[in-house]
Amino acid sequence: MRGAIAEAGKAEAKDEVPIGCVIVQGGRIIARGHNLRETSQDPTGHAELIAIRKAARKLGSWRLLDTVLYVTLEPCTMCMGAIILSRIPTVVFGCYDPKGGAAGSLFDLSGDPRLNHRVELLPRVLEKECSRLLSDFFAQLRTRKRRTRIT
């Protein structure tokens, strides 16, 4: 999870929402990603999707079997869809996303029997640290917006 937090820091340095992701296989990080939606003006520029694409290229396969995905925020429906389609068996995440989460908050796609793949979830890993990254970022964003309105 520390690697995912470091990736979130890279996103924050680019004025992106600080969400980071790493994919691990055999105890080694094989792919990293952080949010790039604003930078790329791409709605699919989520940390998980970036890391999944990199891992697939590295492994030469869209099936990311025997991997673990670590992400600082609960995956959304798009990202959980990609996780399921890429056959990632385990997702470890920091904090829940009550407004958009698809791993237990709004939805739980991880164990839906109608889908052909199940995902083991390990939530709340370094939860306070991951949550603080997001709350601090949005507090600073609100402060900047207030300052802009005043001047």
C-alpha positions as CSV (number, residue, x, y, z in Angstrom):
1,M,0.0,0.0,0.0
2,R,2.9,2.3,0.6
3,G,3.7,2.1,-3.1
4,A,0.1,3.2,-4.0
5,I,0.4,6.1,-1.5
6,A,3.6,7.2,-3.2
7,E,1.7,7.1,-6.6
8,A,-1.1,9.2,-5.0
9,G,1.6,11.8,-4.1
10,K,2.6,11.9,-7.8
11,A,-1.0,12.7,-8.8
12,E,-1.3,15.4,-6.1
13,A,1.9,17.0,-7.4
14,K,0.1,17.4,-10.8
15,D,-3.0,18.8,-9.2
16,E,-4.8,15.5,-9.8
17,V,-7.0,13.9,-7.2
18,P,-4.5,11.9,-5.2
19,I,-5.3,8.3,-5.9
20,G,-2.5,5.8,-6.6
21,C,-2.3,2.2,-7.5
22,V,0.3,-0.6,-7.8
23,I,0.0,-4.1,-9.0
24,V,2.1,-6.8,-7.4
25,Q,3.1,-10.2,-8.6
26,G,5.3,-12.5,-6.6
27,G,6.1,-9.8,-4.1
28,R,7.3,-7.4,-6.7
29,I,5.6,-4.3,-8.1
30,I,5.1,-4.9,-11.8
31,A,3.0,-1.8,-12.6
32,R,2.2,1.6,-11.1
33,G,-0.4,4.2,-11.9
34,H,-1.9,7.4,-10.5
35,N,-4.8,9.6,-11.6
36,L,-4.2,11.5,-14.8
37,R,-7.8,12.6,-15.7
38,E,-7.1,16.3,-15.7
39,T,-3.7,16.0,-17.2
40,S,-4.8,13.8,-20.1
41,Q,-8.4,15.1,-20.2
42,D,-9.4,11.5,-20.4
43,P,-12.3,10.2,-18.2
44,T,-10.7,6.8,-18.1
45,G,-7.4,8.2,-16.7
46,H,-7.9,6.4,-13.3
47,A,-5.0,5.0,-11.4
48,E,-6.2,1.5,-11.6
49,L,-6.8,1.5,-15.4
50,I,-3.3,3.0,-16.0
51,A,-1.7,0.3,-13.8
52,I,-3.8,-2.5,-15.3
53,R,-2.7,-1.5,-18.9
54,K,0.9,-1.4,-17.8
55,A,0.7,-4.8,-16.1
56,A,-0.9,-6.4,-19.1
57,R,1.9,-5.0,-21.4
58,K,4.6,-6.2,-18.9
59,L,3.1,-9.7,-18.6
60,G,2.1,-9.9,-22.3
61,S,-1.4,-11.0,-21.3
62,W,-4.7,-9.4,-20.4
63,R,-5.2,-12.1,-17.8
64,L,-3.5,-10.7,-14.6
65,L,-3.7,-13.9,-12.7
66,D,-1.6,-14.3,-9.5
67,T,-1.5,-10.5,-9.0
68,V,-2.7,-8.2,-6.2
69,L,-3.9,-4.7,-6.9
70,Y,-3.3,-2.1,-4.2
71,V,-5.2,1.3,-4.5
72,T,-5.7,4.1,-2.1
73,L,-9.4,4.5,-2.7
74,E,-12.2,2.0,-3.3
75,P,-12.5,1.3,-7.0
76,C,-15.4,2.8,-9.0
77,T,-17.7,0.7,-11.3
78,M,-15.4,1.3,-14.3
79,C,-12.3,0.2,-12.4
80,M,-14.0,-2.8,-10.8
81,G,-15.2,-3.8,-14.3
82,A,-11.6,-3.7,-15.5
83,I,-10.4,-5.6,-12.5
84,I,-12.9,-8.3,-13.0
85,L,-12.3,-8.5,-16.8
86,S,-8.5,-8.7,-16.2
87,R,-9.0,-11.6,-13.7
88,I,-7.2,-9.8,-10.8
89,P,-7.9,-12.1,-7.9
90,T,-7.3,-9.7,-5.0
91,V,-7.8,-6.0,-4.4
92,V,-6.4,-4.2,-1.4
93,F,-7.7,-0.7,-0.8
94,G,-7.3,2.1,1.7
95,C,-10.6,3.9,2.2
96,Y,-14.1,3.5,1.1
97,D,-15.7,5.9,-1.5
98,P,-19.3,6.4,-0.4
99,K,-20.1,8.5,-3.5
100,G,-18.7,6.2,-6.2
101,G,-17.4,2.9,-4.8
102,A,-18.1,-0.4,-6.4
103,A,-16.4,-2.7,-3.8
104,G,-18.9,-2.3,-1.0
105,S,-20.0,1.3,-0.7
106,L,-22.6,2.0,-3.5
107,F,-22.2,-1.3,-5.2
108,D,-20.2,-4.5,-4.6
109,L,-19.3,-6.1,-7.9
110,S,-16.5,-8.2,-6.3
111,G,-18.7,-11.2,-5.6
112,D,-21.6,-10.8,-7.8
113,P,-22.6,-14.4,-8.8
114,R,-23.8,-13.2,-12.2
115,L,-20.3,-12.3,-13.2
116,N,-17.7,-14.9,-14.3
117,H,-14.9,-13.8,-11.9
118,R,-14.8,-13.1,-8.1
119,V,-12.4,-10.7,-6.4
120,E,-11.2,-11.0,-2.9
121,L,-11.4,-7.6,-1.1
122,L,-9.1,-6.4,1.7
123,P,-10.4,-2.9,2.6
124,R,-9.2,-0.3,5.1
125,V,-5.4,-0.9,4.7
126,L,-3.7,2.3,5.9
127,E,-7.2,3.8,5.8
128,K,-6.5,6.9,7.8
129,E,-3.5,7.8,5.7
130,C,-5.3,7.2,2.4
131,S,-8.4,9.2,3.6
132,R,-6.3,12.1,4.8
133,L,-4.6,12.4,1.4
134,L,-8.0,13.0,-0.1
135,S,-9.5,15.2,2.6
136,D,-6.4,17.4,2.7
137,F,-6.4,17.7,-1.1
138,F,-10.1,18.7,-1.3
139,A,-9.7,21.1,1.6
140,Q,-6.9,22.9,-0.2
141,L,-8.9,22.9,-3.4
142,R,-11.8,24.6,-1.6
143,T,-9.4,27.2,0.0
144,R,-7.9,28.0,-3.4
145,K,-11.4,28.4,-5.0
146,R,-12.4,30.8,-2.2
147,R,-9.3,32.9,-2.6
148,T,-9.9,33.1,-6.4
149,R,-13.5,34.3,-5.8
150,I,-12.3,37.0,-3.4
151,T,-9.6,38.5,-5.6
